[in-house]
Amino acid sequence: MATKAKFTSFLDRFLENAHLDAKRILKWYSYVLLVVPLLFWAMLAFNATFTHTSIQTMLTKEASISIAVIVAIVDFCLGYYLMISRKKVLTDRRSYHFFMGCQAIGQLLVGNIICLLLALFGMYQSKQLSTRVNDEKAAKMMNIISLTVMIVFILCFVFLMLLELRKS
């Protein structure tokens, strides 16, 4: 019990010193979801130029790159959605916590460690939000988006595991 209290105290101090409340975590999360896929696509373009192949050839030769592109597209679309409708995600504690929980699971499966950490911090900081549902429609929409993205990431994880099993 003392260790849990120490960890909670440490996490509270860390998040307070980093000025990461629920709203700010969501803001940073959306920035990461927008920037990382762009950097990934730039890396693909650079690699294609450097190896004198087309991106289409790279995608057809390496299924894992194709799956990573799907993850990047989903991340980018989600980041864009979060940028334009951040307030809808912050409608109430339960929908925000559910969204961050689904994101933590999905991002863990596809290996996005920064997004995983931000999602875990977001789950922890969801206690700052109101428990009252301000917009029922927005909360339901966020739950649907959360589940959809998580299912896509689970499918990508399954495909990656199947590729690994096929190689061995």
Backbone hydrogen bonds in HBPLUS format (Angstrom, degrees):
<---DONOR---> <-ACCEPTOR-->    atom                        ^
c    i                          cat <-CA-CA->   ^        H-A-AA   ^      H-
h    n   atom  resd res      DA  || num        DHA   H-A  angle D-A-AA Bond
n    s   type  num  typ     dist DA aas  dist angle  dist       angle   num
A0005-ALA N   A0001-MET O   3.10 MM   4  6.37 159.1  2.15 148.2 153.5     1
A0006-LYS N   A0002-ALA O   2.93 MM   4  6.15 152.4  2.01 144.4 152.1     2
A0007-PHE N   A0003-THR O   2.86 MM   4  6.07 161.7  1.89 150.4 155.3     3
A0008-THR N   A0004-LYS O   2.86 MM   4  6.02 163.3  1.89 150.1 155.1     4
A0009-SER N   A0005-ALA O   2.90 MM   4  6.00 156.4  1.96 141.9 148.9     5
A0010-PHE N   A0006-LYS O   2.84 MM   4  6.04 158.8  1.88 148.4 154.5     6
A0011-LEU N   A0007-PHE O   2.81 MM   4  6.03 163.2  1.84 153.6 158.1     7
A0012-ASP N   A0008-THR O   2.85 MM   4  6.01 160.3  1.89 148.5 154.2     8
A0013-ARG N   A0009-SER O   2.97 MM   4  6.18 162.9  2.00 149.1 153.6     9
A0014-PHE N   A0010-PHE O   2.83 MM   4  6.04 162.4  1.87 152.0 157.5    10
A0015-LEU N   A0011-LEU O   2.90 MM   4  6.04 173.6  1.90 155.1 156.7    11
A0016-GLU N   A0012-ASP O   2.90 MM   4  5.97 150.3  1.99 143.4 152.4    12
A0017-ASN N   A0013-ARG O   2.81 MM   4  5.95 164.6  1.84 152.9 157.0    13
A0018-ALA N   A0014-PHE O   2.90 MM   4  6.05 145.9  2.02 145.5 155.4    14
A0020-LEU N   A0015-LEU O   2.86 MM   5  5.11 171.6  1.86 157.4 158.9    15
A0019-HIS N   A0016-GLU O   3.05 MM   3  4.90 151.7  2.14  97.6 106.2    16
A0025-ILE N   A0021-ASP O   2.88 MM   4  6.02 158.8  1.92 159.2 165.4    17
A0026-LEU N   A0022-ALA O   3.11 MM   4  6.28 159.9  2.15 144.0 149.0    18
A0027-LYS N   A0023-LYS O   3.00 MM   4  6.26 150.0  2.09 142.5 151.2    19
A0028-TRP N   A0024-ARG O   2.92 MM   4  6.20 167.2  1.93 154.6 156.3    20
A0029-TYR N   A0025-ILE O   2.77 MM   4  5.91 154.0  1.83 148.4 157.1    21
A0030-SER N   A0026-LEU O   2.95 MM   4  6.13 156.9  2.01 145.3 150.1    22
A0031-TYR N   A0027-LYS O   3.06 MM   4  6.39 152.3  2.14 145.0 153.0    23
A0032-VAL N   A0028-TRP O   2.90 MM   4  6.17 163.4  1.93 154.4 158.2    24
A0033-LEU N   A0029-TYR O   2.93 MM   4  6.16 160.1  1.97 148.6 154.6    25
A0034-LEU N   A0030-SER O   3.03 MM   4  6.20 131.7  2.27 137.5 149.4    26
A0034-LEU N   A0031-TYR O   3.14 MM   3  5.14 132.5  2.37  94.8 107.8    27
A0035-VAL N   A0031-TYR O   2.87 MM   4  6.04 165.1  1.89 158.7 162.4    28
A0036-VAL N   A0032-VAL O   3.04 MM   4  5.75 164.9  2.06 147.6 152.3    29
A0039-LEU N   A0035-VAL O   2.95 MM   4  6.26 157.2  2.00 156.8 163.7    30
A0040-PHE N   A0036-VAL O   2.87 MM   4  6.12 153.3  1.94 150.5 158.6    31
A0041-TRP N   A0037-PRO O   2.85 MM   4  6.10 161.0  1.89 150.9 155.1    32
A0042-ALA N   A0038-LEU O   2.93 MM   4  6.15 152.2  2.01 144.3 152.4    33
A0043-MET N   A0039-LEU O   2.88 MM   4  6.12 150.1  1.97 143.7 152.0    34
A0044-LEU N   A0040-PHE O   2.92 MM   4  6.26 153.2  1.99 148.4 155.9    35
A0045-ALA N   A0041-TRP O   2.95 MM   4  6.21 160.0  1.99 147.7 152.8    36
A0046-PHE N   A0042-ALA O   2.85 MM   4  6.05 157.8  1.90 147.9 154.4    37
A0047-ASN N   A0043-MET O   2.83 MM   4  5.99 161.9  1.86 149.2 154.4    38
A0048-ALA N   A0044-LEU O   2.82 MM   4  6.01 156.8  1.87 149.2 156.0    39
A0049-THR N   A0045-ALA O   2.94 MM   4  6.11 156.5  1.99 145.6 151.9    40
A0050-PHE N   A0046-PHE O   2.81 MM   4  5.98 163.2  1.84 152.0 157.3    41
A0051-THR N   A0047-ASN O   2.91 MM   4  5.99 155.2  1.97 147.6 153.2    42
A0053-THR N   A0048-ALA O   2.99 MM   5  5.01 154.5  2.05 144.3 149.8    43
A0052-HIS N   A0049-THR O   3.28 MM   3  5.04 153.3  2.35  96.0 103.8    44
A0058-MET N   A0054-SER O   3.07 MM   4  6.44 158.0  2.12 147.7 153.6    45
A0059-LEU N   A0055-ILE O   2.90 MM   4  6.17 154.8  1.96 151.2 157.9    46
A0060-THR N   A0056-GLN O   3.00 MM   4  6.25 150.0  2.09 145.5 153.2    47
A0061-LYS N   A0057-THR O   2.94 MM   4  6.06 150.0  2.03 149.8 157.5    48
A0062-GLU N   A0058-MET O   3.04 MM   4  5.99 159.7  2.08 147.4 152.2    49
A0065-ILE N   A0062-GLU O   3.21 MM   3  5.47 131.4  2.46 101.0 112.4    50
A0066-SER N   A0062-GLU O   3.33 MM   4  6.73 152.6  2.41 142.4 149.8    51
A0067-ILE N   A0063-ALA O   2.96 MM   4  6.30 153.0  2.03 149.8 156.6    52
A0068-ALA N   A0064-SER O   2.96 MM   4  6.16 153.5  2.04 139.7 147.2    53
A0069-VAL N   A0065-ILE O   2.87 MM   4  6.13 144.8  2.00 145.0 154.5    54
A0070-ILE N   A0066-SER O   3.07 MM   4  6.40 150.6  2.16 142.5 150.0    55
A0071-VAL N   A0067-ILE O   2.98 MM   4  6.33 160.2  2.02 150.9 155.8    56
A0072-ALA N   A0068-ALA O   2.88 MM   4  6.09 155.8  1.94 143.3 150.4    57
A0073-ILE N   A0069-VAL O   2.86 MM   4  6.09 155.1  1.92 149.8 156.1    58
A0074-VAL N   A0070-ILE O   2.96 MM   4  6.21 165.6  1.98 154.2 157.7    59
A0075-ASP N   A0071-VAL O   2.85 MM   4  6.03 163.9  1.88 152.5 157.6    60
A0076-PHE N   A0072-ALA O   2.87 MM   4  5.99 161.9  1.91 146.6 151.8    61
A0077-CYS N   A0073-ILE O   2.92 MM   4  6.11 167.0  1.93 153.4 156.7    62
A0078-LEU N   A0074-VAL O   2.91 MM   4  6.04 161.5  1.94 150.8 156.3    63
A0079-GLY N   A0075-ASP O   2.81 MM   4  5.97 158.7  1.85 150.4 156.9    64
A0080-TYR N   A0076-PHE O   2.88 MM   4  6.10 155.7  1.94 149.6 156.1    65
A0081-TYR N   A0077-CYS O   2.93 MM   4  6.15 160.9  1.96 147.0 152.3    66
A0082-LEU N   A0078-LEU O   2.87 MM   4  6.10 159.1  1.92 150.7 156.5    67
A0083-MET N   A0079-GLY O   2.96 MM   4  6.17 146.5  2.07 141.8 150.9    68
A0084-ILE N   A0080-TYR O   3.10 MM   4  6.43 156.2  2.16 152.6 157.6    69
A0085-SER N   A0081-TYR O   2.94 MM   4  6.01 139.4  2.11 147.7 158.8    70
A0088-LYS N   A0085-SER O   3.18 MM   3  5.50 134.7  2.40 103.2 114.4    71
A0089-VAL N   A0086-ARG O   3.14 MM   3  5.41 130.1  2.40 102.0 114.2    72
A0090-LEU N   A0086-ARG O   3.31 MM   4  6.64 142.9  2.46 142.0 152.1    73
A0096-TYR N   A0092-ASP O   3.20 MM   4  6.31 161.2  2.24 150.5 156.2    74
A0093-ARG N   A0130-SER O   2.80 MM  37  5.67 146.7  1.91 155.4 160.3    75
A0097-HIS N   A0093-ARG O   2.84 MM   4  5.92 164.3  1.86 154.4 159.4    76
A0098-PHE N   A0094-ARG O   2.84 MM   4  5.94 158.0  1.89 145.9 152.6    77
A0099-PHE N   A0095-SER O   2.84 MM   4  5.95 158.4  1.89 143.0 149.3    78
A0100-MET N   A0096-TYR O   2.91 MM   4  6.13 169.1  1.92 153.2 155.8    79
A0101-GLY N   A0097-HIS O   2.84 MM   4  5.96 149.2  1.94 143.3 152.7    80
A0102-CYS N   A0098-PHE O   2.90 MM   4  6.12 164.2  1.93 152.5 156.1    81
A0103-GLN N   A0099-PHE O   2.92 MM   4  6.14 155.9  1.98 147.4 155.0    82
A0104-ALA N   A0100-MET O   2.81 MM   4  5.98 151.5  1.89 142.8 150.5    83
A0105-ILE N   A0101-GLY O   3.08 MM   4  6.37 163.8  2.10 151.8 154.7    84
A0106-GLY N   A0102-CYS O   2.93 MM   4  6.10 173.3  1.93 153.4 155.7    85
A0107-GLN N   A0103-GLN O   2.75 MM   4  5.71 167.4  1.76 152.3 156.7    86
A0108-LEU N   A0104-ALA O   3.00 MM   4  5.93 147.7  2.10 138.0 146.8    87
A0109-LEU N   A0105-ILE O   3.08 MM   4  6.34 156.9  2.14 148.6 154.4    88
A0110-VAL N   A0106-GLY O   3.12 MM   4  6.45 149.0  2.22 147.2 155.1    89
A0111-GLY N   A0107-GLN O   2.92 MM   4  5.87 112.4  2.39 134.6 149.3    90
A0112-ASN N   A0107-GLN O   2.90 MM   5  5.05 146.2  2.02 147.7 150.6    91
A0111-GLY N   A0108-LEU O   3.28 MM   3  5.09 150.7  2.38  95.2 103.7    92
A0116-LEU N   A0112-ASN O   2.90 MM   4  6.11 149.4  1.99 146.3 156.3    93
A0117-LEU N   A0113-ILE O   2.91 MM   4  6.17 163.2  1.93 154.2 156.8    94
A0118-LEU N   A0114-ILE O   2.99 MM   4  6.25 165.5  2.01 151.5 155.6    95
A0119-ALA N   A0115-CYS O   2.85 MM   4  5.97 153.8  1.91 146.1 153.6    96
A0120-LEU N   A0116-LEU O   2.91 MM   4  6.18 156.4  1.97 151.0 157.4    97
A0121-PHE N   A0117-LEU O   2.88 MM   4  6.13 162.1  1.92 152.8 157.8    98
A0122-GLY N   A0118-LEU O   2.81 MM   4  5.96 149.0  1.90 140.6 150.2    99
A0123-MET N   A0119-ALA O   2.86 MM   4  6.15 150.8  1.95 145.9 153.2   100
A0124-TYR N   A0120-LEU O   3.04 MM   4  6.30 158.7  2.09 146.6 152.1   101
A0125-GLN N   A0121-PHE O   2.87 MM   4  6.10 152.7  1.94 148.0 155.8   102
A0126-SER N   A0122-GLY O   2.98 MM   4  5.95 110.1  2.48 137.8 152.5   103
A0126-SER N   A0123-MET O   3.31 MM   3  5.22 156.1  2.37  97.3 104.2   104
A0128-GLN N   A0125-GLN O   3.06 MM   3  5.89 172.4  2.06 124.5 126.9   105
A0129-LEU N   A0126-SER O   3.10 MM   3  5.64 162.6  2.13 117.0 121.9   106
A0139-ALA N   A0135-ASP O   3.02 MM   4  6.29 158.0  2.07 154.1 160.8   107
A0140-LYS N   A0136-GLU O   3.01 MM   4  6.24 158.3  2.06 149.4 154.7   108
A0141-MET N   A0137-LYS O   2.95 MM   4  6.17 156.2  2.01 146.0 153.1   109
A0142-MET N   A0138-ALA O   2.93 MM   4  6.15 156.5  1.99 148.4 154.2   110
A0143-ASN N   A0139-ALA O   3.06 MM   4  6.30 151.6  2.14 143.2 150.9   111
A0144-ILE N   A0140-LYS O   2.99 MM   4  6.28 154.5  2.05 148.3 155.0   112
A0145-ILE N   A0141-MET O   2.91 MM   4  6.17 163.8  1.94 152.1 156.6   113
A0146-SER N   A0142-MET O   2.81 MM   4  5.91 159.7  1.85 146.4 152.6   114
A0147-LEU N   A0143-ASN O   3.00 MM   4  6.18 166.0  2.02 148.0 151.0   115
A0148-THR N   A0144-ILE O   2.92 MM   4  6.07 160.8  1.96 150.3 156.3   116
A0149-VAL N   A0145-ILE O   2.94 MM   4  6.09 170.8  1.95 157.1 158.8   117
A0150-MET N   A0146-SER O   2.99 MM   4  6.13 160.2  2.03 146.9 153.1   118
A0151-ILE N   A0147-LEU O   2.88 MM   4  6.04 155.7  1.94 148.2 154.6   119
A0152-VAL N   A0148-THR O   2.98 MM   4  6.26 158.4  2.03 149.8 155.6   120
A0153-PHE N   A0149-VAL O   2.95 MM   4  6.22 159.9  1.99 151.1 156.5   121
A0154-ILE N   A0150-MET O   2.86 MM   4  6.10 149.7  1.95 145.9 154.8   122
A0155-LEU N   A0151-ILE O   2.91 MM   4  6.16 159.4  1.96 149.6 154.8   123
A0156-CYS N   A0152-VAL O   2.91 MM   4  6.20 154.9  1.97 146.7 154.1   124
A0157-PHE N   A0153-PHE O   2.90 MM   4  6.09 154.7  1.97 144.0 150.9   125
A0158-VAL N   A0154-ILE O   2.87 MM   4  6.16 158.6  1.92 150.7 156.5   126
A0159-PHE N   A0155-LEU O   2.87 MM   4  6.12 161.6  1.91 151.2 156.2   127
A0160-LEU N   A0156-CYS O   2.91 MM   4  6.14 156.1  1.97 147.3 153.9   128
A0161-MET N   A0157-PHE O   2.92 MM   4  6.19 156.0  1.98 150.0 156.5   129
A0162-LEU N   A0158-VAL O   2.87 MM   4  6.12 155.6  1.93 150.7 157.7   130
A0163-LEU N   A0159-PHE O   2.92 MM   4  6.17 151.2  2.01 145.8 153.6   131
A0164-GLU N   A0160-LEU O   3.00 MM   4  6.29 155.5  2.06 145.5 151.9   132
A0165-LEU N   A0161-MET O   2.90 MM   4  6.16 155.9  1.96 148.9 155.6   133
A0166-ARG N   A0162-LEU O   2.92 MM   4  6.04 149.8  2.02 142.5 150.9   134
A0167-LYS N   A0163-LEU O   3.03 MM   4  6.27 142.4  2.18 142.6 152.1   135
A0168-SER N   A0164-GLU O   3.29 MM   4  6.57 149.2  2.39 143.6 150.2   136
